[in-house]
Amino acid sequence: MQTNEQTMEQIAFTMILHSGNARSTIREAIEVYKDGTFEDFELLLSNARSQLQEAHQVHFSQVQKEASGEPTTLSLLLLHAEDHLMSTQTMLDLTTGLIELMEHKFSKK
Amino acid sequence: MKKIMLACSSGMSTSILVSKMQEHAKELGEEAKIWAVGQDQAMKEMEGADVILIGPQMRFLLSKFQQATEKPVEVIDMMAYGMADGKAAYEQAVKLMG
């Protein structure tokens, strides 16, 4: 969902949109895990990973542009979008790690 | 007077969307109170609104919000949000009010 005509504001909103979708999906995944529907959990977590990848892609394109000499206009909104991106990445990593930890713990018993 | 509340994690992205929605309401000559709140404030202020729109990062709270209020609650349309399109978001809110 990115075109050359997007303004920096729209780029930030697109990043927040995809990160936000990922964040919501991770929370939904945790809920279904609590309910014991592990297949749905795997599916939702995989969806979250793809959604976050989209956010990363938008960000990466912007980084590439900057690296090629096209300056980025910084705004608090863009920094906020990066906050969303990285905090959701942390959520995803932690959720994946904690589930592995739980499964490891319970399989030993 | 249309009262539209937008909610997202910190109220930041929706604040920008609010300004654009206000501009659009002004162009239409419609009186509207549109404001943005963060996740924690949303529950406290929802009764003052006719309609509540939430950001995609709050989608997992949709059913919780719907249970807490009789007012219509919906996630902001993905296209409208991604393009920071105040007109589309305003139209979504008005449509929800019926």
N, CA and C atoms of all chains as a GROMACS GRO file, in nm:
protein
  621
    1MET      N    1   0.083  -0.120   0.000
    1MET     CA    2   0.000   0.000   0.000
    1MET      C    3   0.086   0.125   0.000
    2GLN      N    4   0.182   0.132  -0.094
    2GLN     CA    5   0.265   0.251  -0.098
    2GLN      C    6   0.285   0.296  -0.242
    3THR      N    7   0.266   0.422  -0.266
    3THR     CA    8   0.286   0.474  -0.400
    3THR      C    9   0.386   0.588  -0.393
    4ASN      N   10   0.440   0.626  -0.509
    4ASN     CA   11   0.538   0.734  -0.511
    4ASN      C   12   0.477   0.868  -0.470
    5GLU      N   13   0.346   0.879  -0.483
    5GLU     CA   14   0.280   1.007  -0.456
    5GLU      C   15   0.254   1.029  -0.307
    6GLN      N   16   0.284   0.927  -0.225
    6GLN     CA   17   0.254   0.942  -0.083
    6GLN      C   18   0.338   1.052  -0.018
    7THR      N   19   0.275   1.130   0.065
    7THR     CA   20   0.347   1.232   0.141
    7THR      C   21   0.413   1.163   0.261
    8MET      N   22   0.505   1.235   0.327
    8MET     CA   23   0.569   1.177   0.446
    8MET      C   24   0.464   1.142   0.551
    9GLU      N   25   0.362   1.224   0.559
    9GLU     CA   26   0.255   1.198   0.657
    9GLU      C   27   0.185   1.066   0.625
   10GLN      N   28   0.158   1.046   0.497
   10GLN     CA   29   0.091   0.922   0.458
   10GLN      C   30   0.181   0.800   0.479
   11ILE      N   31   0.311   0.820   0.456
   11ILE     CA   32   0.406   0.710   0.480
   11ILE      C   33   0.403   0.671   0.627
   12ALA      N   34   0.404   0.773   0.715
   12ALA     CA   35   0.398   0.746   0.859
   12ALA      C   36   0.267   0.674   0.895
   13PHE      N   37   0.157   0.721   0.839
   13PHE     CA   38   0.027   0.659   0.869
   13PHE      C   39   0.022   0.515   0.817
   14THR      N   40   0.082   0.491   0.702
   14THR     CA   41   0.083   0.356   0.647
   14THR      C   42   0.163   0.262   0.738
   15MET      N   43   0.277   0.315   0.791
   15MET     CA   44   0.357   0.234   0.884
   15MET      C   45   0.277   0.202   1.010
   16ILE      N   46   0.206   0.305   1.061
   16ILE     CA   47   0.128   0.284   1.184
   16ILE      C   48   0.013   0.186   1.156
   17LEU      N   49  -0.047   0.199   1.037
   17LEU     CA   50  -0.156   0.109   0.999
   17LEU      C   51  -0.111  -0.038   1.003
   18HIS      N   52  -0.001  -0.068   0.933
   18HIS     CA   53   0.045  -0.208   0.927
   18HIS      C   54   0.097  -0.257   1.062
   19SER      N   55   0.173  -0.170   1.133
   19SER     CA   56   0.221  -0.209   1.267
   19SER      C   57   0.102  -0.228   1.360
   20GLY      N   58   0.005  -0.140   1.347
   20GLY     CA   59  -0.115  -0.146   1.431
   20GLY      C   60  -0.195  -0.273   1.407
   21ASN      N   61  -0.208  -0.310   1.279
   21ASN     CA   62  -0.276  -0.435   1.247
   21ASN      C   63  -0.202  -0.553   1.309
   22ALA      N   64  -0.068  -0.549   1.299
   22ALA     CA   65   0.014  -0.656   1.356
   22ALA      C   66  -0.005  -0.662   1.508
   23ARG      N   67  -0.003  -0.546   1.571
   23ARG     CA   68  -0.018  -0.539   1.718
   23ARG      C   69  -0.151  -0.600   1.761
   24SER      N   70  -0.258  -0.560   1.693
   24SER     CA   71  -0.390  -0.613   1.727
   24SER      C   72  -0.395  -0.764   1.704
   25THR      N   73  -0.332  -0.810   1.596
   25THR     CA   74  -0.334  -0.953   1.565
   25THR      C   75  -0.256  -1.033   1.669
   26ILE      N   76  -0.144  -0.976   1.716
   26ILE     CA   77  -0.066  -1.046   1.821
   26ILE      C   78  -0.152  -1.062   1.947
   27ARG      N   79  -0.224  -0.955   1.982
   27ARG     CA   80  -0.310  -0.963   2.101
   27ARG      C   81  -0.421  -1.066   2.083
   28GLU      N   82  -0.475  -1.071   1.961
   28GLU     CA   83  -0.579  -1.172   1.933
   28GLU      C   84  -0.520  -1.313   1.942
   29ALA      N   85  -0.396  -1.327   1.894
   29ALA     CA   86  -0.328  -1.457   1.898
   29ALA      C   87  -0.312  -1.504   2.042
   30ILE      N   88  -0.274  -1.411   2.130
   30ILE     CA   89  -0.257  -1.447   2.272
   30ILE      C   90  -0.390  -1.492   2.331
   31GLU      N   91  -0.497  -1.423   2.291
   31GLU     CA   92  -0.631  -1.459   2.341
   31GLU      C   93  -0.668  -1.602   2.300
   32VAL      N   94  -0.646  -1.636   2.171
   32VAL     CA   95  -0.684  -1.772   2.127
   32VAL      C   96  -0.592  -1.877   2.190
   33TYR      N   97  -0.467  -1.838   2.219
   33TYR     CA   98  -0.376  -1.932   2.287
   33TYR      C   99  -0.432  -1.966   2.426
   34LYS      N  100  -0.482  -1.860   2.493
   34LYS     CA  101  -0.541  -1.880   2.626
   34LYS      C  102  -0.661  -1.975   2.618
   35ASP      N  103  -0.734  -1.965   2.505
   35ASP     CA  104  -0.852  -2.052   2.486
   35ASP      C  105  -0.812  -2.194   2.445
   36GLY      N  106  -0.686  -2.212   2.414
   36GLY     CA  107  -0.637  -2.345   2.380
   36GLY      C  108  -0.645  -2.382   2.233
   37THR      N  109  -0.678  -2.284   2.148
   37THR     CA  110  -0.684  -2.314   2.005
   37THR      C  111  -0.550  -2.279   1.940
   38PHE      N  112  -0.458  -2.375   1.953
   38PHE     CA  113  -0.319  -2.349   1.914
   38PHE      C  114  -0.299  -2.331   1.763
   39GLU      N  115  -0.382  -2.400   1.684
   39GLU     CA  116  -0.369  -2.383   1.538
   39GLU      C  117  -0.401  -2.241   1.498
   40ASP      N  118  -0.508  -2.186   1.556
   40ASP     CA  119  -0.544  -2.047   1.528
   40ASP      C  120  -0.435  -1.953   1.574
   41PHE      N  121  -0.373  -1.986   1.686
   41PHE     CA  122  -0.264  -1.904   1.738
   41PHE      C  123  -0.151  -1.894   1.635
   42GLU      N  124  -0.111  -2.009   1.582
   42GLU     CA  125  -0.003  -2.012   1.483
   42GLU      C  126  -0.038  -1.929   1.360
   43LEU      N  127  -0.165  -1.943   1.317
   43LEU     CA  128  -0.212  -1.872   1.198
   43LEU      C  129  -0.210  -1.721   1.223
   44LEU      N  130  -0.263  -1.680   1.339
   44LEU     CA  131  -0.269  -1.537   1.371
   44LEU      C  132  -0.129  -1.478   1.385
   45LEU      N  133  -0.040  -1.553   1.449
   45LEU     CA  134   0.096  -1.503   1.468
   45LEU      C  135   0.168  -1.489   1.333
   46SER      N  136   0.138  -1.583   1.244
   46SER     CA  137   0.197  -1.575   1.112
   46SER      C  138   0.140  -1.456   1.034
   47ASN      N  139   0.010  -1.429   1.051
   47ASN     CA  140  -0.049  -1.309   0.990
   47ASN      C  141   0.015  -1.182   1.044
   48ALA      N  142   0.035  -1.179   1.176
   48ALA     CA  143   0.096  -1.062   1.240
   48ALA      C  144   0.235  -1.037   1.183
   49ARG      N  145   0.308  -1.148   1.161
   49ARG     CA  146   0.444  -1.138   1.108
   49ARG      C  147   0.441  -1.074   0.968
   50SER      N  148   0.344  -1.117   0.886
   50SER     CA  149   0.333  -1.060   0.750
   50SER      C  150   0.293  -0.912   0.755
   51GLN      N  151   0.202  -0.880   0.846
   51GLN     CA  152   0.158  -0.741   0.858
   51GLN      C  153   0.274  -0.651   0.900
   52LEU      N  154   0.354  -0.702   0.995
   52LEU     CA  155   0.468  -0.623   1.042
   52LEU      C  156   0.572  -0.609   0.932
   53GLN      N  157   0.584  -0.714   0.851
   53GLN     CA  158   0.677  -0.711   0.740
   53GLN      C  159   0.640  -0.598   0.642
   54GLU      N  160   0.510  -0.579   0.623
   54GLU     CA  161   0.464  -0.469   0.535
   54GLU      C  162   0.506  -0.334   0.590
   55ALA      N  163   0.493  -0.318   0.722
   55ALA     CA  164   0.534  -0.193   0.786
   55ALA      C  165   0.684  -0.173   0.768
   56HIS      N  166   0.761  -0.282   0.789
   56HIS     CA  167   0.906  -0.275   0.772
   56HIS      C  168   0.943  -0.237   0.629
   57GLN      N  169   0.868  -0.289   0.533
   57GLN     CA  170   0.895  -0.264   0.392
   57GLN      C  171   0.880  -0.115   0.360
   58VAL      N  172   0.773  -0.055   0.413
   58VAL     CA  173   0.750   0.089   0.392
   58VAL      C  174   0.866   0.168   0.451
   59HIS      N  175   0.908   0.128   0.570
   59HIS     CA  176   1.018   0.196   0.639
   59HIS      C  177   1.149   0.177   0.562
   60PHE      N  178   1.170   0.053   0.517
   60PHE     CA  179   1.293   0.020   0.445
   60PHE      C  180   1.305   0.103   0.316
   61SER      N  181   1.194   0.118   0.244
   61SER     CA  182   1.195   0.198   0.121
   61SER      C  183   1.240   0.341   0.151
   62GLN      N  184   1.194   0.392   0.264
   62GLN     CA  185   1.229   0.529   0.302
   62GLN      C  186   1.376   0.539   0.337
   63VAL      N  187   1.426   0.438   0.407
   63VAL     CA  188   1.569   0.435   0.442
   63VAL      C  189   1.654   0.428   0.315
   64GLN      N  190   1.608   0.346   0.219
   64GLN     CA  191   1.679   0.333   0.092
   64GLN      C  192   1.686   0.468   0.018
   65LYS      N  193   1.573   0.539   0.020
   65LYS     CA  194   1.567   0.670  -0.046
   65LYS      C  195   1.668   0.766   0.017
   66GLU      N  196   1.672   0.762   0.150
   66GLU     CA  197   1.764   0.852   0.220
   66GLU      C  198   1.908   0.816   0.188
   67ALA      N  199   1.934   0.684   0.184
   67ALA     CA  200   2.070   0.638   0.154
   67ALA      C  201   2.112   0.679   0.012
   68SER      N  202   2.015   0.691  -0.078
   68SER     CA  203   2.049   0.728  -0.215
   68SER      C  204   2.053   0.880  -0.234
   69GLY      N  205   2.046   0.953  -0.123
   69GLY     CA  206   2.066   1.097  -0.130
   69GLY      C  207   1.940   1.181  -0.125
   70GLU      N  208   1.825   1.115  -0.117
   70GLU     CA  209   1.700   1.191  -0.108
   70GLU      C  210   1.667   1.212   0.040
   71PRO      N  211   1.675   1.337   0.088
   71PRO     CA  212   1.659   1.357   0.232
   71PRO      C  213   1.516   1.331   0.282
   72THR      N  214   1.506   1.286   0.405
   72THR     CA  215   1.376   1.261   0.468
   72THR      C  216   1.342   1.380   0.558
   73THR      N  217   1.221   1.430   0.547
   73THR     CA  218   1.178   1.536   0.638
   73THR      C  219   1.132   1.470   0.767
   74LEU      N  220   1.205   1.501   0.874
   74LEU     CA  221   1.171   1.438   1.002
   74LEU      C  222   1.053   1.508   1.069
   75SER      N  223   0.969   1.429   1.131
   75SER     CA  224   0.859   1.485   1.209
   75SER      C  225   0.837   1.394   1.328
   76LEU      N  226   0.773   1.449   1.430
   76LEU     CA  227   0.741   1.368   1.547
   76LEU      C  228   0.653   1.250   1.506
   77LEU      N  229   0.566   1.272   1.406
   77LEU     CA  230   0.477   1.165   1.359
   77LEU      C  231   0.557   1.048   1.302
   78LEU      N  232   0.664   1.081   1.224
   78LEU     CA  233   0.745   0.973   1.165
   78LEU      C  234   0.819   0.896   1.276
   79LEU      N  235   0.868   0.970   1.375
   79LEU     CA  236   0.935   0.902   1.488
   79LEU      C  237   0.834   0.814   1.562
   80HIS      N  238   0.712   0.865   1.573
   80HIS     CA  239   0.605   0.790   1.639
   80HIS      C  240   0.577   0.660   1.562
   81ALA      N  241   0.578   0.671   1.430
   81ALA     CA  242   0.556   0.554   1.345
   81ALA      C  243   0.666   0.450   1.367
   82GLU      N  244   0.791   0.500   1.383
   82GLU     CA  245   0.903   0.409   1.411
   82GLU      C  246   0.886   0.344   1.548
   83ASP      N  247   0.835   0.421   1.643
   83ASP     CA  248   0.806   0.365   1.776
   83ASP      C  249   0.708   0.248   1.764
   84HIS      N  250   0.604   0.272   1.684
   84HIS     CA  251   0.504   0.167   1.663
   84HIS      C  252   0.569   0.042   1.603
   85LEU      N  253   0.649   0.065   1.502
   85LEU     CA  254   0.714  -0.044   1.430
   85LEU      C  255   0.800  -0.127   1.525
   86MET      N  256   0.888  -0.060   1.598
   86MET     CA  257   0.982  -0.133   1.681
   86MET      C  258   0.918  -0.193   1.806
   87SER      N  259   0.820  -0.123   1.864
   87SER     CA  260   0.756  -0.181   1.983
   87SER      C  261   0.674  -0.304   1.944
   88THR      N  262   0.616  -0.300   1.825
   88THR     CA  263   0.539  -0.418   1.781
   88THR      C  264   0.633  -0.534   1.748
   89GLN      N  265   0.752  -0.499   1.694
   89GLN     CA  266   0.852  -0.603   1.668
   89GLN      C  267   0.891  -0.672   1.800
   90THR      N  268   0.908  -0.590   1.904
   90THR     CA  269   0.941  -0.644   2.036
   90THR      C  270   0.828  -0.734   2.088
   91MET      N  271   0.704  -0.687   2.068
   91MET     CA  272   0.588  -0.768   2.110
   91MET      C  273   0.588  -0.903   2.042
   92LEU      N  274   0.617  -0.900   1.912
   92LEU     CA  275   0.616  -1.024   1.834
   92LEU      C  276   0.726  -1.118   1.881
   93ASP      N  277   0.847  -1.063   1.898
   93ASP     CA  278   0.961  -1.145   1.943
   93ASP      C  279   0.934  -1.205   2.081
   94LEU      N  280   0.884  -1.121   2.172
   94LEU     CA  281   0.857  -1.167   2.308
   94LEU      C  282   0.747  -1.273   2.311
   95THR      N  283   0.642  -1.249   2.231
   95THR     CA  284   0.531  -1.346   2.228
   95THR      C  285   0.582  -1.480   2.177
   96THR      N  286   0.659  -1.477   2.068
   96THR     CA  287   0.715  -1.600   2.012
   96THR      C  288   0.803  -1.670   2.116
   97GLY      N  289   0.891  -1.591   2.181
   97GLY     CA  290   0.984  -1.648   2.279
   97GLY      C  291   0.912  -1.705   2.401
   98LEU      N  292   0.812  -1.632   2.451
   98LEU     CA  293   0.742  -1.678   2.571
   98LEU      C  294   0.663  -1.806   2.544
   99ILE      N  295   0.605  -1.816   2.424
   99ILE     CA  296   0.530  -1.937   2.392
   99ILE      C  297   0.626  -2.056   2.383
  100GLU      N  298   0.742  -2.033   2.321
  100GLU     CA  299   0.844  -2.140   2.312
  100GLU      C  300   0.886  -2.184   2.452
  101LEU      N  301   0.904  -2.084   2.538
  101LEU     CA  302   0.945  -2.111   2.676
  101LEU      C  303   0.839  -2.196   2.748
  102MET      N  304   0.714  -2.159   2.731
  102MET     CA  305   0.606  -2.233   2.795
  102MET      C  306   0.598  -2.375   2.744
  103GLU      N  307   0.610  -2.390   2.612
  103GLU     CA  308   0.600  -2.523   2.554
  103GLU      C  309   0.716  -2.611   2.598
  104HIS      N  310   0.834  -2.551   2.609
  104HIS     CA  311   0.953  -2.621   2.656
  104HIS      C  312   0.932  -2.668   2.800
  105LYS      N  313   0.880  -2.578   2.880
  105LYS     CA  314   0.860  -2.606   3.022
  105LYS      C  315   0.758  -2.719   3.042
  106PHE      N  316   0.647  -2.711   2.967
  106PHE     CA  317   0.541  -2.809   2.989
  106PHE      C  318   0.571  -2.945   2.924
  107SER      N  319   0.653  -2.943   2.818
  107SER     CA  320   0.686  -3.070   2.754
  107SER      C  321   0.783  -3.151   2.841
  108LYS      N  322   0.855  -3.082   2.933
  108LYS     CA  323   0.951  -3.150   3.021
  108LYS      C  324   0.882  -3.226   3.133
  109LYS      N  325   0.762  -3.175   3.169
  109LYS     CA  326   0.692  -3.232   3.285
  109LYS      C  327   0.631  -3.366   3.253
  110MET      N  328  -2.524   1.899   1.629
  110MET     CA  329  -2.380   1.887   1.659
  110MET      C  330  -2.339   1.740   1.662
  111LYS      N  331  -2.249   1.703   1.572
  111LYS     CA  332  -2.202   1.564   1.568
  111LYS      C  333  -2.082   1.551   1.662
  112LYS      N  334  -2.087   1.452   1.748
  112LYS     CA  335  -1.975   1.434   1.842
  112LYS      C  336  -1.902   1.303   1.809
  113ILE      N  337  -1.782   1.320   1.760
  113ILE     CA  338  -1.705   1.204   1.712
  113ILE      C  339  -1.576   1.191   1.792
  114MET      N  340  -1.557   1.076   1.855
  114MET     CA  341  -1.434   1.054   1.931
  114MET      C  342  -1.347   0.951   1.859
  115LEU      N  343  -1.219   0.983   1.846
  115LEU     CA  344  -1.123   0.890   1.785
  115LEU      C  345  -1.029   0.841   1.895
  116ALA      N  346  -0.997   0.715   1.892
  116ALA     CA  347  -0.905   0.663   1.993
  116ALA      C  348  -0.795   0.580   1.928
  117CYS      N  349  -0.672   0.604   1.975
  117CYS     CA  350  -0.561   0.516   1.935
  117CYS      C  351  -0.469   0.502   2.056
  118SER      N  352  -0.360   0.431   2.046
  118SER     CA  353  -0.276   0.400   2.162
  118SER      C  354  -0.240   0.524   2.244
  119SER      N  355  -0.186   0.624   2.174
  119SER     CA  356  -0.141   0.742   2.248
  119SER      C  357  -0.219   0.868   2.207
  120GLY      N  358  -0.307   0.853   2.110
  120GLY     CA  359  -0.386   0.968   2.065
  120GLY      C  360  -0.311   1.057   1.967
  121MET      N  361  -0.195   1.010   1.922
  121MET     CA  362  -0.114   1.096   1.835
  121MET      C  363  -0.158   1.094   1.690
  122SER      N  364  -0.160   0.974   1.630
  122SER     CA  365  -0.197   0.968   1.488
  122SER      C  366  -0.340   1.015   1.468
  123THR      N  367  -0.429   0.980   1.562
  123THR     CA  368  -0.568   1.022   1.545
  123THR      C  369  -0.583   1.173   1.562
  124SER      N  370  -0.492   1.238   1.636
  124SER     CA  371  -0.498   1.384   1.649
  124SER      C  372  -0.485   1.450   1.512
  125ILE      N  373  -0.396   1.393   1.432
  125ILE     CA  374  -0.374   1.448   1.298
  125ILE      C  375  -0.497   1.423   1.211
  126LEU      N  376  -0.551   1.306   1.226
  126LEU     CA  377  -0.673   1.272   1.150
  126LEU      C  378  -0.789   1.362   1.193
  127VAL      N  379  -0.795   1.395   1.322
  127VAL     CA  380  -0.900   1.483   1.374
  127VAL      C  381  -0.895   1.619   1.303
  128SER      N  382  -0.775   1.677   1.292
  128SER     CA  383  -0.762   1.808   1.226
  128SER      C  384  -0.818   1.802   1.084
  129LYS      N  385  -0.789   1.693   1.014
  129LYS     CA  386  -0.835   1.680   0.876
  129LYS      C  387  -0.986   1.660   0.870
  130MET      N  388  -1.039   1.589   0.967
  130MET     CA  389  -1.185   1.569   0.972
  130MET      C  390  -1.255   1.701   1.003
  131GLN      N  391  -1.195   1.779   1.094
  131GLN     CA  392  -1.253   1.909   1.129
  131GLN      C  393  -1.256   2.001   1.007
  132GLU      N  394  -1.145   1.998   0.932
  132GLU     CA  395  -1.139   2.080   0.809
  132GLU      C  396  -1.252   2.042   0.715
  133HIS      N  397  -1.274   1.912   0.701
  133HIS     CA  398  -1.378   1.864   0.609
  133HIS      C  399  -1.517   1.905   0.658
  134ALA      N  400  -1.541   1.893   0.789
  134ALA     CA  401  -1.672   1.931   0.845
  134ALA      C  402  -1.697   2.080   0.822
  135LYS      N  403  -1.590   2.158   0.836
  135LYS     CA  404  -1.599   2.304   0.817
  135LYS      C  405  -1.636   2.335   0.673
  136GLU      N  406  -1.572   2.265   0.581
  136GLU     CA  407  -1.602   2.284   0.438
  136GLU      C  408  -1.749   2.255   0.409
  137LEU      N  409  -1.802   2.153   0.477
  137LEU     CA  410  -1.942   2.115   0.457
  137LEU      C  411  -2.036   2.208   0.532
  138GLY      N  412  -1.979   2.292   0.619
  138GLY     CA  413  -2.060   2.381   0.702
  138GLY      C  414  -2.134   2.307   0.812
  139GLU      N  415  -2.079   2.191   0.852
  139GLU     CA  416  -2.144   2.112   0.956
  139GLU      C  417  -2.078   2.137   1.091
  140GLU      N  418  -2.160   2.142   1.194
  140GLU     CA  419  -2.106   2.160   1.329
  140GLU      C  420  -2.067   2.023   1.385
  141ALA      N  421  -1.942   2.012   1.420
  141ALA     CA  422  -1.898   1.882   1.472
  141ALA      C  423  -1.793   1.902   1.580
  142LYS      N  424  -1.806   1.821   1.684
  142LYS     CA  425  -1.701   1.818   1.786
  142LYS      C  426  -1.625   1.688   1.764
  143ILE      N  427  -1.502   1.700   1.723
  143ILE     CA  428  -1.422   1.581   1.693
  143ILE      C  429  -1.295   1.590   1.777
  144TRP      N  430  -1.265   1.482   1.848
  144TRP     CA  431  -1.145   1.485   1.931
  144TRP      C  432  -1.078   1.347   1.938
  145ALA      N  433  -0.952   1.351   1.978
  145ALA     CA  434  -0.875   1.226   1.986
  145ALA      C  435  -0.834   1.198   2.129
  146VAL      N  436  -0.834   1.072   2.166
  146VAL     CA  437  -0.788   1.032   2.299
  146VAL      C  438  -0.694   0.912   2.287
  147GLY      N  439  -0.616   0.891   2.393
  147GLY     CA  440  -0.531   0.773   2.400
  147GLY      C  441  -0.611   0.657   2.459
  148GLN      N  442  -0.551   0.542   2.451
  148GLN     CA  443  -0.615   0.417   2.495
  148GLN      C  444  -0.677   0.427   2.636
  149ASP      N  445  -0.603   0.487   2.731
  149ASP     CA  446  -0.650   0.490   2.870
  149ASP      C  447  -0.768   0.585   2.890
  150GLN      N  448  -0.769   0.692   2.813
  150GLN     CA  449  -0.874   0.794   2.829
  150GLN      C  450  -1.003   0.755   2.757
  151ALA      N  451  -0.992   0.665   2.661
  151ALA     CA  452  -1.105   0.632   2.573
  151ALA      C  453  -1.229   0.587   2.650
  152MET      N  454  -1.210   0.497   2.746
  152MET     CA  455  -1.323   0.444   2.822
  152MET      C  456  -1.396   0.554   2.899
  153LYS      N  457  -1.318   0.649   2.950
  153LYS     CA  458  -1.376   0.755   3.033
  153LYS      C  459  -1.457   0.855   2.952
  154GLU      N  460  -1.419   0.873   2.826
  154GLU     CA  461  -1.482   0.980   2.748
  154GLU      C  462  -1.583   0.932   2.646
  155MET      N  463  -1.598   0.801   2.633
  155MET     CA  464  -1.682   0.749   2.523
  155MET      C  465  -1.830   0.790   2.536
  156GLU      N  466  -1.876   0.812   2.659
  156GLU     CA  467  -2.017   0.847   2.675
  156GLU      C  468  -2.050   0.988   2.624
  157GLY      N  469  -1.946   1.069   2.609
  157GLY     CA  470  -1.967   1.204   2.557
  157GLY      C  471  -1.973   1.209   2.406
  158ALA      N  472  -1.960   1.094   2.341
  158ALA     CA  473  -1.954   1.090   2.195
  158ALA      C  474  -2.080   1.027   2.137
  159ASP      N  475  -2.110   1.061   2.011
  159ASP     CA  476  -2.220   0.994   1.939
  159ASP      C  477  -2.167   0.869   1.870
  160VAL      N  478  -2.040   0.874   1.836
  160VAL     CA  479  -1.980   0.764   1.763
  160VAL      C  480  -1.831   0.757   1.798
  161ILE      N  481  -1.777   0.636   1.800
  161ILE     CA  482  -1.636   0.618   1.837
  161ILE      C  483  -1.564   0.543   1.725
  162LEU      N  484  -1.455   0.602   1.680
  162LEU     CA  485  -1.372   0.536   1.578
  162LEU      C  486  -1.238   0.504   1.642
  163ILE      N  487  -1.189   0.382   1.620
  163ILE     CA  488  -1.061   0.345   1.681
  163ILE      C  489  -0.956   0.311   1.574
  164GLY      N  490  -0.830   0.333   1.609
  164GLY     CA  491  -0.720   0.306   1.517
  164GLY      C  492  -0.695   0.157   1.503
  165PRO      N  493  -0.626   0.115   1.397
  165PRO     CA  494  -0.602  -0.028   1.375
  165PRO      C  495  -0.525  -0.096   1.489
  166GLN      N  496  -0.442  -0.016   1.558
  166GLN     CA  497  -0.364  -0.071   1.670
  166GLN      C  498  -0.450  -0.098   1.792
  167MET      N  499  -0.579  -0.058   1.784
  167MET     CA  500  -0.673  -0.080   1.896
  167MET      C  501  -0.778  -0.183   1.860
  168ARG      N  502  -0.765  -0.244   1.742
  168ARG     CA  503  -0.869  -0.334   1.693
  168ARG      C  504  -0.900  -0.446   1.793
  169PHE      N  505  -0.798  -0.493   1.863
  169PHE     CA  506  -0.819  -0.602   1.959
  169PHE      C  507  -0.906  -0.560   2.077
  170LEU      N  508  -0.929  -0.428   2.092
  170LEU     CA  509  -1.014  -0.380   2.201
  170LEU      C  510  -1.157  -0.351   2.154
  171LEU      N  511  -1.184  -0.376   2.025
  171LEU     CA  512  -1.314  -0.342   1.967
  171LEU      C  513  -1.431  -0.402   2.045
  172SER      N  514  -1.425  -0.532   2.074
  172SER     CA  515  -1.539  -0.595   2.142
  172SER      C  516  -1.553  -0.544   2.286
  173LYS      N  517  -1.441  -0.512   2.348
  173LYS     CA  518  -1.444  -0.456   2.484
  173LYS      C  519  -1.515  -0.319   2.483
  174PHE      N  520  -1.485  -0.240   2.383
  174PHE     CA  521  -1.548  -0.108   2.368
  174PHE      C  522  -1.697  -0.124   2.340
  175GLN      N  523  -1.728  -0.219   2.250
  175GLN     CA  524  -1.868  -0.238   2.213
  175GLN      C  525  -1.952  -0.284   2.332
  176GLN      N  526  -1.888  -0.360   2.421
  176GLN     CA  527  -1.959  -0.406   2.541
  176GLN      C  528  -1.978  -0.292   2.641
  177ALA      N  529  -1.885  -0.196   2.638
  177ALA     CA  530  -1.887  -0.088   2.738
  177ALA      C  531  -1.985   0.023   2.702
  178THR      N  532  -2.030   0.028   2.578
  178THR     CA  533  -2.116   0.139   2.536
  178THR      C  534  -2.222   0.095   2.434
  179GLU      N  535  -2.331   0.172   2.434
  179GLU     CA  536  -2.437   0.150   2.334
  179GLU      C  537  -2.403   0.222   2.204
  180LYS      N  538  -2.309   0.316   2.212
  180LYS     CA  539  -2.272   0.398   2.096
  180LYS      C  540  -2.202   0.311   1.991
  181PRO      N  541  -2.222   0.347   1.863
  181PRO     CA  542  -2.151   0.269   1.761
  181PRO      C  543  -1.999   0.287   1.769
  182VAL      N  544  -1.929   0.175   1.760
  182VAL     CA  545  -1.782   0.176   1.763
  182VAL      C  546  -1.734   0.099   1.640
  183GLU      N  547  -1.639   0.155   1.569
  183GLU     CA  548  -1.584   0.084   1.453
  183GLU      C  549  -1.435   0.116   1.438
  184VAL      N  550  -1.362   0.024   1.377
  184VAL     CA  551  -1.221   0.050   1.346
  184VAL      C  552  -1.219   0.141   1.223
  185ILE      N  553  -1.132   0.241   1.225
  185ILE     CA  554  -1.120   0.333   1.111
  185ILE      C  555  -1.084   0.254   0.986
  186ASP      N  556  -1.153   0.284   0.878
  186ASP     CA  557  -1.130   0.215   0.752
  186ASP      C  558  -0.980   0.217   0.717
  187MET      N  559  -0.927   0.101   0.675
  187MET     CA  560  -0.782   0.089   0.651
  187MET      C  561  -0.730   0.187   0.547
  188MET      N  562  -0.804   0.202   0.438
  188MET     CA  563  -0.762   0.295   0.332
  188MET      C  564  -0.761   0.438   0.386
  189ALA      N  565  -0.868   0.472   0.458
  189ALA     CA  566  -0.881   0.608   0.512
  189ALA      C  567  -0.766   0.637   0.609
  190TYR      N  568  -0.734   0.538   0.691
  190TYR     CA  569  -0.628   0.556   0.791
  190TYR      C  570  -0.491   0.566   0.723
  191GLY      N  571  -0.463   0.472   0.636
  191GLY     CA  572  -0.332   0.467   0.570
  191GLY      C  573  -0.302   0.593   0.489
  192MET      N  574  -0.407   0.653   0.433
  192MET     CA  575  -0.387   0.774   0.353
  192MET      C  576  -0.411   0.901   0.436
  193ALA      N  577  -0.434   0.884   0.566
  193ALA     CA  578  -0.466   0.997   0.656
  193ALA      C  579  -0.576   1.082   0.593
  194ASP      N  580  -0.680   1.014   0.547
  194ASP     CA  581  -0.788   1.078   0.471
  194ASP      C  582  -0.902   1.119   0.566
  195GLY      N  583  -0.900   1.248   0.604
  195GLY     CA  584  -0.999   1.300   0.699
  195GLY      C  585  -1.141   1.296   0.645
  196LYS      N  586  -1.153   1.319   0.515
  196LYS     CA  587  -1.286   1.319   0.452
  196LYS      C  588  -1.350   1.181   0.464
  197ALA      N  589  -1.273   1.079   0.428
  197ALA     CA  590  -1.325   0.941   0.433
  197ALA      C  591  -1.359   0.900   0.577
  198ALA      N  592  -1.273   0.939   0.671
  198ALA     CA  593  -1.298   0.903   0.812
  198ALA      C  594  -1.423   0.974   0.863
  199TYR      N  595  -1.440   1.101   0.820
  199TYR     CA  596  -1.559   1.176   0.862
  199TYR      C  597  -1.685   1.111   0.805
  200GLU      N  598  -1.677   1.073   0.678
  200GLU     CA  599  -1.793   1.008   0.615
  200GLU      C  600  -1.827   0.876   0.684
  201GLN      N  601  -1.723   0.803   0.725
  201GLN     CA  602  -1.746   0.676   0.798
  201GLN      C  603  -1.820   0.703   0.930
  202ALA      N  604  -1.777   0.807   1.001
  202ALA     CA  605  -1.839   0.841   1.130
  202ALA      C  606  -1.985   0.882   1.111
  203VAL      N  607  -2.011   0.965   1.011
  203VAL     CA  608  -2.146   1.014   0.986
  203VAL      C  609  -2.239   0.898   0.948
  204LYS      N  610  -2.186   0.808   0.866
  204LYS     CA  611  -2.263   0.692   0.823
  204LYS      C  612  -2.301   0.604   0.944
  205LEU      N  613  -2.206   0.589   1.036
  205LEU     CA  614  -2.230   0.508   1.156
  205LEU      C  615  -2.338   0.567   1.246
  206MET      N  616  -2.348   0.701   1.242
  206MET     CA  617  -2.449   0.769   1.324
  206MET      C  618  -2.589   0.744   1.271
  207GLY      N  619  -2.596   0.710   1.143
  207GLY     CA  620  -2.723   0.676   1.079
  207GLY      C  621  -2.812   0.795   1.053
   0.00000   0.00000   0.00000
